[in-house]
Amino acid sequence: MKIHPTSVIDEEACLGEGVEIGPYSTIAKNVIIGENTKIEPNVFIDEGTTIGRNCNISKGVILGTPPQDFKYKGEQTYLKIGNNNVIREYVTINRSTEEGKATILGDNNYLMAYSHVAHNCHLGNGIVMANAAALGGHVNIEDNAILGGLVGVHQFVNIGKLSIIGGCSKVVKDVLPYAKADGHPLKIYNLNSVGLRRNNFSEETINLLKEVFKIIFRTGLNTSQALNKLKEQFPNQEEIKNIIIFIEKSKRGITK
């Protein structure tokens, strides 16, 4: 381990082998940091935070501070961060509201400078949040989604896997898996074909998903009618089942 002498580390913190702590960083009690994670200067990591292996936490990052939520009354809550994450300068991630609950960040995510993850958010794996993108509380983002710079996401919104949202967009309803969305207010413009190809989707599957998007967004059917047609027309396709389940679980409605 490399621990700078100006850093402040609580005696109840647990640091794995190969961890580096930079100048003037503070690690609070009951923090767990996994092997070979690097903490740069002037980082603050609050109590109840767990960080996995091989993460890079850049200058000025603040992790695990209390939720910005009037309902929070000091309950014991947590922030859990997985492995191989890059968290760039001045990112803030709050721990959750409600006793025993956690804000969760999975593995292999890249959070760019000044982005914010609020309480009770659940982020999967391989997600990119560009500079100053901000999530309200209870947002759920599935694997390999990309949020452009300055995107604002309303609380309780769900963002589907392999979707991409253009910079400065305002997101107030759920965004389907595999979608390309942009605007203020947000609109779905197309299938994220480039992202699908980069993730080894076959052309046959991409063409099927294009047909699905036409049914949902271009035929004039309402959401219930479109769902029924998808179930009849594509009963066995896994990617299409993902879309159907996503829509059926939506509470805020889907972005169109």
BELFENUR-V575991 format. One record per run of one state. SS is the DSSP state (hx for helix, st for strand, lp for the rest). FROM is the first residue (numbers start at 1). TO is the last residue. If there is no record, write none. Layout:
BEGIN
<<SS & FROM & TO> <SS & FROM & TO>>
END
This chain:
BEGIN
<<lp & 1 & 1> <st & 2 & 3> <lp & 4 & 7> <st & 8 & 9> <lp & 10 & 13> <st & 14 & 15> <lp & 16 & 19> <st & 20 & 21> <lp & 22 & 25> <st & 26 & 27> <lp & 28 & 31> <st & 32 & 33> <lp & 34 & 37> <st & 38 & 39> <lp & 40 & 43> <st & 44 & 45> <lp & 46 & 48> <st & 49 & 51> <lp & 52 & 55> <st & 56 & 57> <lp & 58 & 61> <st & 62 & 65> <lp & 66 & 77> <st & 78 & 81> <lp & 82 & 85> <st & 86 & 87> <lp & 88 & 91> <st & 92 & 94> <lp & 95 & 101> <st & 102 & 105> <lp & 106 & 109> <st & 110 & 111> <lp & 112 & 115> <st & 116 & 117> <lp & 118 & 121> <st & 122 & 123> <lp & 124 & 127> <st & 128 & 129> <lp & 130 & 133> <st & 134 & 135> <lp & 136 & 139> <st & 140 & 141> <lp & 142 & 145> <st & 146 & 147> <lp & 148 & 151> <st & 152 & 153> <lp & 154 & 157> <st & 158 & 159> <lp & 160 & 163> <st & 164 & 165> <lp & 166 & 169> <st & 170 & 171> <lp & 172 & 173> <st & 174 & 175> <lp & 176 & 178> <st & 179 & 183> <lp & 184 & 185> <st & 186 & 191> <lp & 192 & 192> <hx & 193 & 198> <lp & 199 & 202> <hx & 203 & 217> <lp & 218 & 222> <hx & 223 & 233> <lp & 234 & 237> <hx & 238 & 249> <lp & 250 & 253> <st & 254 & 254> <lp & 255 & 256>>
END
